[in-house]
Amino acid sequence: MKKNTQDNMESKDFGQNRGESPKKDFCGENPCDFCEVDSSADFGVDFSRDSNRERLAHSTKAQASTQSSPSRSIASFPPLQSLASKIAHFSELVAFKHTIFSASFILIAMCVASVESNGSIWVGTKTFCLCALALITARNFAMGFNRFCDRKIDALNPRTTSRPSVDGRISSFSIAIFCAINALGFIATSYFINHLAFSLSVPFLLILGGYSLMKRFSALAHLVLGISLGLAPIAGVIAVSGEISAWSVILAVGVAFWVAGFDILYSLQDIEVDKREGLFSVPSRFGVRGALIFSRVFHIFAVLAWVWFGMSAGLGAFGFVGIGISAIMLCYEQYLVSKDFANIPKAFFVTNGYLGFILLGFVVLDALV
């Protein structure tokens, strides 16, 4: 019996000397393929030293990979984590992804103006970057100012109580500083674009901020919002050619009616809150049926203005095809909302988001052909 026990121990020692070792030595609870290899097989050769070296190298590499991952690095450095969180909150505050609504039309205007000026759709890297910066800072100011003015009203609306300006993630003072920085940034950027852009920078900011105040006095606030976004194509032409062309104003009128039309549809979600708080909107003043009629009429005006723009700017067949597709998309948007108000987010974000860039694509194609 004693001898058997001794033999077993010798056998165990001999197995260990051959390089046998428990699994998961280096990789913890989730062993890699290498650590999962059955080390009990007898190859007749002592691989123990080489095996240990390979395992140690694998473990070191795995640990280095884990430590160098971006998420782990940010998590281990609180200032970066805090900065990333604040950026995300401000991005949510201004709904940064909705910049596409105005970005597409400033690009359309820049493209057409550039073709008129130098025969090419490319406006140059400097002009493009300055226009992008001006667009972002102007929109950040407008949205930030709107959230600052509406923070008490938003707190009473179930749909908006989770906004960073309401739930405490961003203080009122921080929003005010954010607005001031972006306003100054827009003015400074306009200065580097050209003299006309700089001269109109402050009036543009006053119009952008007017929407937030207008809805407390008049249902025309929808049109003021439309005019605010309609400034984008005018600004694009100013940046490229240093003047305001007639067709850019016509394009802006179309954008104004387009935006006002879908803003009326979007405000249907807040009709009860607007009535209760005494806010002026088309739905709260004229009811659901009246709001749908106003929205459809505005969208008809938008399409007519875009057709006029196409003729004034000398667009070809592809440009008018793009306008026709845009008209169909507006009809689809009206259909979605009239069918069910639950479709408002889809109609607002998806349809309108695609519309501008589809029209842009056809305008570019028209210029290239």
C-alpha positions as CSV (number, residue, x, y, z in Angstrom):
1,M,0.0,0.0,0.0
2,K,2.8,2.3,0.9
3,K,4.6,1.4,-2.2
4,N,1.6,2.1,-4.4
5,T,1.2,5.5,-2.8
6,Q,4.8,6.3,-3.5
7,D,4.5,5.1,-7.1
8,N,1.6,7.3,-7.6
9,M,3.5,10.3,-6.2
10,E,6.4,9.5,-8.4
11,S,4.1,9.2,-11.4
12,K,2.6,12.6,-10.5
13,D,6.0,14.2,-10.2
14,F,7.1,12.6,-13.5
15,G,4.0,14.1,-15.2
16,Q,4.8,17.5,-13.8
17,N,8.3,17.2,-15.0
18,R,7.0,16.5,-18.5
19,G,5.5,19.9,-18.6
20,E,2.0,19.2,-17.3
21,S,0.4,22.1,-15.6
22,P,-3.2,23.1,-14.6
23,K,-5.2,24.9,-17.2
24,K,-5.9,28.6,-17.0
25,D,-2.5,29.4,-15.5
26,F,-2.1,32.7,-17.2
27,C,-5.4,33.6,-18.8
28,G,-7.6,33.4,-15.8
29,E,-11.2,32.4,-16.1
30,N,-11.3,32.7,-19.9
31,P,-8.3,30.6,-21.2
32,C,-7.1,31.1,-24.7
33,D,-6.8,28.3,-27.3
34,F,-3.2,27.8,-26.3
35,C,-4.0,27.3,-22.6
36,E,-6.8,24.9,-23.5
37,V,-4.4,22.4,-25.1
38,D,-4.4,19.1,-23.3
39,S,-1.0,18.9,-21.7
40,S,-1.4,15.3,-20.5
41,A,-0.5,13.9,-23.9
42,D,2.9,12.1,-23.9
43,F,4.9,13.3,-26.9
44,G,8.0,11.6,-25.6
45,V,9.8,14.9,-25.5
46,D,10.2,17.5,-22.7
47,F,8.5,20.7,-23.9
48,S,8.2,22.1,-20.4
49,R,10.7,24.9,-20.8
50,D,9.6,26.1,-24.3
51,S,6.0,25.7,-23.3
52,N,6.4,27.9,-20.2
53,R,8.2,30.5,-22.3
54,E,5.4,30.6,-24.9
55,R,2.8,30.9,-22.2
56,L,4.6,33.7,-20.5
57,A,5.0,35.6,-23.7
58,H,1.3,35.1,-24.5
59,S,0.2,36.2,-21.1
60,T,2.4,39.4,-21.3
61,K,1.0,40.2,-24.7
62,A,-2.6,39.7,-23.5
63,Q,-2.1,41.9,-20.5
64,A,-0.5,44.7,-22.7
65,S,-3.4,44.5,-25.1
66,T,-5.9,44.8,-22.3
67,Q,-4.1,47.7,-20.7
68,S,-3.9,49.6,-24.0
69,S,-7.5,49.3,-25.0
70,P,-9.1,52.8,-25.5
71,S,-12.1,52.2,-23.1
72,R,-9.8,51.0,-20.4
73,S,-7.5,54.0,-20.9
74,I,-10.3,56.5,-20.6
75,A,-11.8,54.7,-17.6
76,S,-8.4,54.8,-15.8
77,F,-8.1,58.6,-16.5
78,P,-11.1,60.4,-14.9
79,P,-10.5,63.8,-16.6
80,L,-10.9,62.3,-20.0
81,Q,-13.9,60.3,-18.9
82,S,-15.5,63.5,-17.6
83,L,-14.7,65.5,-20.7
84,A,-16.2,62.8,-23.0
85,S,-19.3,62.7,-20.8
86,K,-19.7,66.5,-21.1
87,I,-19.3,66.5,-24.8
88,A,-21.9,63.8,-25.1
89,H,-24.3,65.9,-23.0
90,F,-23.8,69.0,-25.0
91,S,-24.2,67.1,-28.3
92,E,-27.5,65.8,-27.0
93,L,-28.5,69.3,-25.8
94,V,-28.3,70.7,-29.3
95,A,-29.3,67.5,-31.1
96,F,-26.1,67.7,-33.1
97,K,-27.1,64.9,-35.5
98,H,-30.0,67.1,-36.9
99,T,-27.4,69.4,-38.4
100,I,-28.0,67.5,-41.6
101,F,-31.3,69.4,-42.2
102,S,-29.4,72.6,-42.9
103,A,-26.1,71.1,-44.0
104,S,-27.5,69.7,-47.3
105,F,-28.9,73.0,-48.5
106,I,-25.8,75.1,-47.7
107,L,-23.9,72.5,-49.7
108,I,-26.4,72.8,-52.6
109,A,-26.0,76.6,-52.6
110,M,-22.2,76.4,-52.4
111,C,-22.1,73.8,-55.3
112,V,-24.3,76.0,-57.6
113,A,-22.4,79.2,-56.7
114,S,-19.0,77.5,-57.3
115,V,-20.1,76.2,-60.7
116,E,-21.2,79.8,-61.6
117,S,-18.0,81.3,-60.4
118,N,-15.3,78.9,-61.5
119,G,-16.9,76.1,-63.3
120,S,-16.3,73.5,-60.6
121,I,-18.4,72.1,-57.8
122,W,-15.5,72.2,-55.4
123,V,-15.2,75.5,-53.4
124,G,-11.8,74.9,-52.0
125,T,-10.7,73.4,-48.7
126,K,-10.5,76.7,-46.8
127,T,-14.0,77.9,-47.8
128,F,-15.4,74.5,-47.1
129,C,-13.9,74.2,-43.6
130,L,-14.9,77.8,-42.7
131,C,-18.5,77.2,-43.9
132,A,-18.7,74.0,-41.9
133,L,-17.4,75.7,-38.8
134,A,-19.8,78.6,-39.3
135,L,-22.7,76.2,-39.7
136,I,-21.9,74.3,-36.5
137,T,-21.3,77.3,-34.3
138,A,-24.5,79.1,-35.6
139,R,-26.6,76.1,-35.0
140,N,-25.1,75.4,-31.6
141,F,-25.9,78.9,-30.6
142,A,-29.5,78.7,-31.9
143,M,-30.2,75.3,-30.2
144,G,-28.4,76.2,-27.0
145,F,-30.4,79.5,-26.7
146,N,-33.6,77.6,-27.4
147,R,-32.9,75.1,-24.6
148,F,-31.9,77.9,-22.3
149,C,-35.2,79.8,-22.9
150,D,-37.4,76.7,-22.8
151,R,-35.9,74.9,-19.8
152,K,-38.8,75.7,-17.5
153,I,-41.4,74.8,-20.2
154,D,-39.5,71.6,-21.1
155,A,-39.7,70.6,-17.4
156,L,-43.5,70.5,-17.7
157,N,-43.6,68.5,-20.9
158,P,-43.2,64.7,-20.5
159,R,-41.6,64.4,-23.9
160,T,-38.7,66.8,-23.0
161,T,-38.1,66.1,-19.3
162,S,-35.0,64.0,-20.1
163,R,-33.2,66.8,-21.9
164,P,-29.8,67.7,-20.3
165,S,-31.1,71.2,-19.7
166,V,-33.9,69.9,-17.6
167,D,-32.6,66.8,-15.7
168,G,-29.6,68.7,-14.3
169,R,-26.8,67.3,-16.4
170,I,-26.0,70.7,-17.7
171,S,-26.5,73.9,-15.6
172,S,-28.2,77.0,-16.9
173,F,-24.9,78.9,-16.5
174,S,-23.0,76.3,-18.6
175,I,-25.6,76.6,-21.3
176,A,-25.3,80.4,-21.3
177,I,-21.5,80.1,-21.6
178,F,-21.9,77.6,-24.4
179,C,-24.2,80.0,-26.3
180,A,-21.7,82.9,-25.9
181,I,-18.8,80.8,-27.0
182,N,-20.6,79.6,-30.2
183,A,-21.9,83.1,-31.0
184,L,-18.4,84.6,-30.8
185,G,-17.1,81.6,-32.7
186,F,-19.6,82.2,-35.5
187,I,-18.7,85.9,-35.7
188,A,-15.0,85.2,-35.7
189,T,-15.4,82.5,-38.5
190,S,-17.5,85.0,-40.5
191,Y,-14.7,87.5,-40.3
192,F,-12.3,85.0,-42.0
193,I,-14.8,84.2,-44.7
194,N,-15.3,87.7,-46.2
195,H,-16.5,91.2,-45.4
196,L,-20.2,90.6,-46.3
197,A,-20.3,87.5,-44.1
198,F,-18.8,89.4,-41.2
199,S,-21.3,92.3,-41.6
200,L,-24.3,90.0,-41.6
201,S,-23.1,87.7,-38.8
202,V,-24.8,89.6,-35.9
203,P,-28.1,90.0,-37.8
204,F,-28.1,86.3,-38.6
205,L,-27.6,85.5,-34.9
206,L,-30.6,87.7,-34.0
207,I,-32.8,85.8,-36.4
208,L,-31.5,82.5,-35.1
209,G,-32.4,83.5,-31.6
210,G,-35.7,85.0,-32.5
211,Y,-37.5,81.7,-32.9
212,S,-37.1,80.9,-29.2
213,L,-38.9,84.1,-28.3
214,M,-41.4,84.3,-31.1
215,K,-43.4,81.2,-30.1
216,R,-44.4,83.1,-26.9
217,F,-46.1,85.8,-29.0
218,S,-47.2,84.4,-32.4
219,A,-47.9,81.2,-34.2
220,L,-45.6,82.5,-37.0
221,A,-42.8,81.0,-34.9
222,H,-42.8,78.0,-37.3
223,L,-41.9,80.4,-40.2
224,V,-39.2,82.1,-38.1
225,L,-37.6,78.7,-37.6
226,G,-37.9,78.1,-41.3
227,I,-36.2,81.4,-42.1
228,S,-33.5,80.5,-39.6
229,L,-32.6,77.4,-41.5
230,G,-33.2,79.2,-44.8
231,L,-30.3,81.4,-44.0
232,A,-28.0,78.4,-44.7
233,P,-28.1,78.5,-48.5
234,I,-27.8,82.3,-48.5
235,A,-24.7,82.1,-46.2
236,G,-23.2,79.4,-48.6
237,V,-23.5,81.7,-51.6
238,I,-22.0,84.6,-49.6
239,A,-19.0,82.5,-48.7
240,V,-18.3,81.4,-52.2
241,S,-19.1,84.5,-54.3
242,G,-19.2,87.3,-51.7
243,E,-22.7,88.4,-52.8
244,I,-26.3,87.3,-52.4
245,S,-27.8,86.0,-55.7
246,A,-31.5,86.0,-56.5
247,W,-31.7,82.2,-56.8
248,S,-30.2,81.7,-53.4
249,V,-33.0,83.8,-51.9
250,I,-35.6,81.7,-53.8
251,L,-33.9,78.5,-52.5
252,A,-34.0,79.9,-49.0
253,V,-37.7,80.6,-49.3
254,G,-38.2,77.0,-50.3
255,V,-36.2,75.8,-47.3
256,A,-38.2,78.1,-45.0
257,F,-41.6,76.7,-46.1
258,W,-40.2,73.1,-46.0
259,V,-39.0,73.6,-42.4
260,A,-42.1,75.4,-41.3
261,G,-44.2,72.6,-42.7
262,F,-42.5,69.8,-40.9
263,D,-42.1,71.8,-37.7
264,I,-45.9,72.2,-37.6
265,L,-46.2,68.4,-37.9
266,Y,-43.7,67.9,-35.2
267,S,-45.5,70.3,-32.8
268,L,-48.6,68.1,-33.0
269,Q,-46.9,66.1,-30.3
270,D,-47.0,69.1,-27.9
271,I,-50.5,70.4,-28.7
272,E,-51.9,69.9,-25.2
273,V,-48.8,71.3,-23.5
274,D,-48.8,74.4,-25.8
275,K,-52.5,75.0,-24.9
276,R,-51.9,74.6,-21.2
277,E,-48.8,76.9,-21.1
278,G,-50.3,79.5,-23.5
279,L,-47.6,78.9,-26.2
280,F,-48.3,79.9,-29.8
281,S,-48.2,77.2,-32.3
282,V,-50.4,76.4,-35.3
283,P,-51.7,73.1,-33.8
284,S,-52.6,74.9,-30.5
285,R,-54.3,77.8,-32.3
286,F,-56.0,76.0,-35.2
287,G,-56.3,72.4,-34.1
288,V,-55.1,69.2,-35.7
289,R,-57.0,69.6,-38.9
290,G,-55.9,73.2,-39.3
291,A,-52.3,72.2,-38.6
292,L,-52.3,69.5,-41.3
293,I,-53.7,71.9,-43.8
294,F,-51.1,74.6,-43.0
295,S,-48.3,72.0,-43.3
296,R,-49.5,70.8,-46.7
297,V,-49.8,74.3,-48.0
298,F,-46.4,75.2,-46.8
299,H,-44.9,72.1,-48.4
300,I,-46.6,72.9,-51.7
301,F,-45.0,76.4,-51.5
302,A,-41.6,74.8,-50.8
303,V,-41.8,72.6,-53.9
304,L,-42.9,75.6,-56.1
305,A,-40.0,77.7,-54.7
306,W,-37.5,74.9,-55.5
307,V,-38.8,74.6,-59.0
308,W,-38.4,78.4,-59.4
309,F,-34.9,78.1,-57.9
310,G,-34.1,75.4,-60.5
311,M,-35.1,77.6,-63.4
312,S,-33.3,80.7,-61.9
313,A,-30.1,78.8,-61.3
314,G,-30.2,77.1,-64.7
315,L,-30.4,73.5,-63.4
316,G,-30.6,70.7,-65.9
317,A,-32.7,67.6,-66.1
318,F,-31.1,65.8,-63.1
319,G,-31.7,68.9,-60.9
320,F,-35.4,68.8,-61.6
321,V,-35.5,65.1,-61.1
322,G,-34.1,65.7,-57.6
323,I,-36.8,68.3,-57.0
324,G,-39.5,65.9,-58.2
325,I,-38.2,63.2,-55.8
326,S,-38.2,65.7,-53.0
327,A,-41.8,66.5,-53.7
328,I,-42.7,62.8,-53.6
329,M,-40.9,62.5,-50.2
330,L,-42.9,65.4,-48.8
331,C,-46.1,63.7,-49.9
332,Y,-45.0,60.5,-48.2
333,E,-44.2,62.5,-45.0
334,Q,-47.7,64.0,-45.0
335,Y,-49.2,60.6,-45.5
336,L,-47.3,59.1,-42.6
337,V,-48.4,61.7,-40.1
338,S,-52.0,61.8,-41.3
339,K,-52.2,58.0,-40.9
340,D,-50.8,57.9,-37.4
341,F,-49.2,60.5,-35.2
342,A,-46.9,57.8,-33.9
343,N,-45.1,58.1,-37.3
344,I,-44.1,61.7,-36.6
345,P,-40.5,60.9,-35.5
346,K,-40.0,58.7,-38.6
347,A,-41.5,61.4,-40.8
348,F,-39.4,64.2,-39.1
349,F,-36.0,62.6,-38.8
350,V,-35.8,60.0,-41.6
351,T,-37.7,61.5,-44.4
352,N,-36.4,65.1,-44.0
353,G,-32.9,63.8,-43.3
354,Y,-32.8,62.0,-46.7
355,L,-34.6,64.6,-48.6
356,G,-31.9,67.3,-48.5
357,F,-29.1,65.0,-49.4
358,I,-31.0,63.3,-52.2
359,L,-31.6,66.7,-53.7
360,L,-27.9,67.6,-53.2
361,G,-26.9,64.4,-55.0
362,F,-28.9,65.2,-58.0
363,V,-27.7,68.8,-58.1
364,V,-24.1,67.6,-58.0
365,L,-24.8,65.0,-60.7
366,D,-26.4,67.8,-62.8
367,A,-23.3,69.9,-62.5
368,L,-21.0,67.0,-63.4
369,V,-22.9,65.8,-66.5
